[in-house]
Amino acid sequence: MWQRIWAMTQKDLIQILRDRPTLVILMLAPILQLTLYSVAIHTDVKHIPIVVADQSLTNESRNYLSALVHSDYFDIVGSASGQKELTSAVDSGKASLGILIPPDFNRTLKNGNAEVLVLVDGSDSFTTKSAYSTINSISQAYAISLNRQVGAPLNLDVRILYNPDLKELWFLMPSMIAMLMQMLTLSLTALSIVREREVGTIEALLVTPLRPVELMLGKTIPNLLVATVCMIIILTVGVFVFGVPFMGNPWLFIGLCILFAFSGLALGTAISVISQTQMQAQLLATLFNLSGMFLAGFLFPAYALPPFLRTLGYIFPLKYFIPIARGIYSKGVGLSGFWVEVTGLSLLLVFIIAAASRLFHQSLE
């Protein structure tokens, strides 16, 4: 019995050692995932982008803003003239907070009854909770240090936009739809080409007049129909079963979901092209899903990542689609609010298809 077990062990070990690309992926994947977990998972969110409408323009207001910035929790990314522009900045995703300092801030601060309006993006769970508690503590510390007495408050009129009750499911639903779509699309096409290669039917495809790009599209389009139907089912369940309100244009959302699904399917096809075995394709698809979840801002804001990882996130279609999903689903924003993300997603789709076709052509040579 032990001889048979040892013989089987030797056989599998030889197969693993011969398949070096899979072995490298198996060894590197846990290291990469551990690194991402260590860097990306944290609830202490810093460098939250804010837009400021300073109507006071006094030393006190500038010192107050300086206290926010020097805490490393907030970065001023723009200015506005009033509440309407602040709301527009939060709607578009340019900022997670909008701060309006009234004209009489200097006088009321000295009297101990100053008020500041804070608009918080309620579509992002960790940003909302971290920003709410942090800005309140910094504001009170600033007021106390200015008057050198306890009980000199700086009152914050905090308004949580889009999710005033801070319901967790409302935070997660748009991102969950995006994440589930990425997992689905990658799994649909990650095995398409490599399966043909393993079962020996790739030669039958090669004798047809299909060009590489036509083969890529032919493998992608049928799965796009499946992904679209699944997306509509997921959206319907989110709205009517879980009761998360949909605030935007459903047709715009579906159209951009199809663009995102096409990108995910094309990425899955590219994975299938560069893989030599179905095991490699499955591992790479899993690795892309996990990496995209952390680098694209699925649970944790991408701006809290180190610059290198933040830049690396742009190779994932999920990075572009999460702001789109949150903008339409939770905020009711139109296409003008995230045309940069739509353009980036479209260019990434073209690049992925071209790269997959080129890699497939090289593999034949």
C-alpha positions, 0 to 999 in steps of 0.5 A: 500500500505504501509503495502505491502511495509513494508511486502516486506521490512521485508522479504528482510531484514530477507533474508539479515540478514540470509545470513551472509557471503554475508552481511559480504562481502557487508560490507567489500568490500567497505572498502577494495576497499577504502583502495586499492584506497587510497594506490595504486592510485598515479602518483608520482611513487617511488622506481623505480628499475634501473640497472646501468653501471658505467664505470667511477667508480669515486667519481662523478659518485658514488655521482650522483648515491647516489643522485638518490637513496637518492631521494627515487624515484630510487632503484639500483637492479643490475649492468651491464658492458654496454648498451647491458646488460642494455637493457637485464635487461629492456627487462626481467623486472628486471629494469624499467631504465638502466643508463650508465655513460661513462668513461669520466664522471668525466672530462666532468661533471666539464666542464659542458657538461657531458652526461648520457645514460638513457634507459626507459621501455616504456611499463609502462606508469606511470613509464616512465613519472615519471622516465623521469621527475624525473631523469632529475630534480635530474641530473640537481640539482646534476650538479648545486650543484657540480659546484655551478652555474646555467648553468652547465648541465648534459645532459641526452640521454634519449631513451624510449624503445618500445614506443618512442612516448609515446602513451597511448594505447600502454601502456595499450593494453597488460595490458588491454588484461590481465585484460579483460581475468581475468574478463572474466574467473572469470565470466565464472566459478564463478557461476558454482558450486553454481548454481548447488547447488541452483537449486538442481542439485548438487545431480545428479552430486554427484551420478556420479563416478566423483571425486571432481578434475574431476568435477572441470576440467569438469567445467573449460575446456569448458569455457577454449575454450570460453576464448581462442576464446575471447582472440584471438578476443581481440588480433586481435582487438588490433593489427588490429583495434587499431593499437598497434604493436605486437612485440613477438611470437604470438604462445607463447603469445596464449599458455601462455594466455591459461595457464593464462585463465586456472588459472582464470577459476580455481580461479572462480571455487574455488570462486563458491565452497566456495560461498553459493549463486550466489550473494556471488559468484558475489560479490567475483568475483567482489572483486577479479577483483578490488583487482587484478587490483590494486595489480597486477600492471595493471595501477600502478606499483606493486613495489610502493605498501607497502610490505604487499600489494605487497606480497598479490598480488601474490595470483592473476594470473594477477600478473604473467601474466601482465609482461608476456603480456608486455614482449611478446606484447610490447618488443618481449621477449622470454620465457627465459625473464620471466620463473619465472612468468610462473613457478609461474603461473603454481604453482598457477594453481595447488594450486588453483585446489587442494584447490578447490577440497579440499574445495568442498570435505569438503562442501559435508561432 
